[in-house]
Amino acid sequence: MTLHIPFDNTYVSLPNRLFSHQKPTPVRAPKLLAFNQSLADTLGITGTNDPVELARFFSGSTIPDGAEPIAQLYAGHQFGNWNPQLGDGRAVLLGESNGYDIQLKGSGPTPYARRGDGRAWLGPVLREYVVSEAMNALGIPTTRALAAVETGEEIMRERPLPGAVLTRVASSHIRVGTFQILAARQDIEGLQTLLDYAIARHYPSASTSAEFLKHVVAKQATLIAHWMSVGFIHGVMNTDNCAISGETIDYGPCAFMDAFHPGQVFSSIDRRGRYAYGNQPQIIAWNMAQLATSLLPLENNSDAAVEEFTNIINEMPGMLRRLWQDKFASKLGLSETKDSDEALISQFLAIMADQEADFTNSFRYLTDGSVPETGIETHKDFTMWHAQWAARKQEQSTTPEQVMAKSNPFIIPRNHQIEAMITQAIAGDFDLLHRLNTAFASPFSIDSAAEYLTSPPTREEKVTQTFCGT
């Protein structure tokens, strides 16, 4: 039997100025490194489990029946600077299956490649595979990884590196930048068509631009609160990396914090800290303002629309603050929150910052002591804070420890572990890749076999910068 994907290609019904028909470029010697069978089942993929055949399909060397490969066009603000045309420079959307996009990343140049080679090297492909699947297991909205394939070809970055292709799955790949490019080009007909499509696909209860904007704002606020609660730093929150579906998308220079610091930055291209951990709530509101601006050309009464859209955006910081408090209250075992909990949370974070304590292990230490002491207990304010926290827990009708166990992961994908996995993979050893994928499928479970993943990096292991894969 051959591979069967029940494609339903609705995006190609949009104006063709939003995409280019583009076939992926075949590769020399595709080899399947990882395949997500449970996700394949969700997508309705059937017909084969032959790794050779799967490698051909998910490297772009063979196009599945029913696919209509395209590269999508969009624009965006990159580090606050407007770029009037971007687009999928090294990715091809094969089509949709059971309501999800299936996209090949690193599948060769497209009309939007901007002089790039259109390829991806092995490291970023494996990083996104592991981290995006870990994010899904953490309960955080995200794109997913279906397959990772080595191409058998070398590509040039700072040095020759093994090439690879990632198959990414998403609710859709519509970005804030997709709306921005049509608005910037004053393509009102195309903008209305895109809005109608996005509403029908993602927010069918919305009937106006304002209602659509409210839905996207709520989704993005929820997403950022999730990120903050696990110490995740996206690293490149450009509007072209902001999906209107509210999913984490584009895992280039992403990272999880070890030692807590609200100003933490890892991305090598974020030289001024625009996308630092503590700035993410403000940046997402800025991004949503750009989406609102892009929707304004559709409104007949622009003054009234500006006022309505402004009110929606101005409500976002308060919404995000409430979601942030709920997330962090749960991390302290508080399921029934009140306004004073914000001070309790902030005091604990201040103790962590003073001690440069490990973010994940500090909360897990409070949960059940399943990780070594982190140094927070030696802080001058910890004893007083702990007494206040203990008293606050007594007011809960639910069992605080159960709430904490579901809110504080035992393990997260640490930067040094991801780098170790990539180093081994370059040498042809994929054992750590498979071990990480297995462990991160159950990040909240205390597992002695995964205890090594709780260790912060030694001084020699510390990763101070993360990089885009282009």
PyMOL commands that set and color helices and strands:
alter all, ss='L'
color gray80, all
select helices_A, chain A and resi 11-13+16-18+37-43+51-57+122-137+176-184+188-202+209-230+239-241+277-298+302-314+316-331+341-355+359-368+376-378+382-393+400-407+415-426+431-440+448-454
alter helices_A, ss='H'
color red, helices_A
select strands_A, chain A and resi 19-21+31-35+70-72+76-78+81-83+91-97+100-105+120-121+144-156+160-170+232-233+255-256
alter strands_A, ss='S'
color yellow, strands_A
deselect
rebuild
show_as cartoon
